[in-house]
């Protein structure tokens, strides 16, 4: 008989490679397995399956309502876009099911006999969101097993919510606030990805102050992503190749193409400096395309280029980052630290970070010499920082090291300290 698991990770999105949270769970599996811990991952899928792995067991609980499974065009939040659901499901979702439609799967997963048998004797049950219903499964399963409950909140629930209907007061927000509070009070540990999320959560639920800890994401280690190549030589007179990887308004309504291009338009081109070729690698919404069309004309007047390409697989995107002269990050959030930042840092290229001045991303990157800030509230004041970024991109000897605090090793030490 195999040993009892030490950790159970509730991740309904585990089989969805487009879900950003999957990278976080995969990282947790790696760092826990390095300590010899046995791990069980509970995911959603088409049918009951059990796959034994060197680190433990991967269990799939049937998603009979097709609520958690990946669908064509699914967003990186992991939940199927509402455009792919029948109208009656959307209304059912909004009126009756808290915190999201996937709670039906969550309740089933928590009582599934195969899950309870495989997880018997576990010390910790960790649930990761979004969707927030994963925390319902984690809480119920931990209570049944007599295990500790860990809420891993990758994104805010009521703080800068991903769901538009939670941005204003109403019955829906009231119901989810009660549910969030109940789960937070039941958790032994609550993990958030920035000090901004930590402060916001403690302000709303001060009783859990001692249990809220910051666990940022981490850079992919060399054995997970492709090896970083040597800095490519750039022929004299050729444009700097800059890359923005990811979506714009399709990921957050706060993020627009206008914000992305505005800092570049504050720079006055000089005959003695190389031109710029900016590529946007990601899925665009119609409103993004409209903004980019006007921005493209403005950049063309400067002798610069702007192109948009369809998204590619993660490993290919990592290679594109490594091959670029510089990378562009856009964060419109006050509290979130984009996971893309860690991919950028691992690529060892200069980064132009376009962000709010008082944001968690600004504080996190303040001491990183390879990150050049551009403030979203500055109409004309970013030119000097953008020019320093472009100079770094043109300098073949500009050094970009992965910060020690952003390595997977440091991430693992933090996990061990929290869940000792």
KAURCOR-V318463 format. One record per helix or strand of 2 or more residues. SS is the DSSP state (A for helix, B for strand). FROM is the first residue (numbers start at 1). TO is the last residue. If there is no record, write none. Layout:
SS:FROM:TO ; SS:FROM:TO
This chain:
B:7:10 ; A:20:34 ; B:39:45 ; B:49:53 ; B:56:62 ; A:82:84 ; A:87:96 ; A:103:111 ; A:113:119 ; B:124:129 ; A:133:145 ; B:148:153 ; A:164:166 ; A:171:186 ; B:189:192 ; A:195:204 ; A:206:211 ; B:212:214 ; B:240:245 ; A:257:265 ; B:276:281 ; A:286:301 ; B:305:309 ; A:314:323 ; B:326:331 ; A:340:347 ; B:350:355 ; A:360:365 ; B:371:375 ; A:383:394 ; A:404:406 ; A:408:418
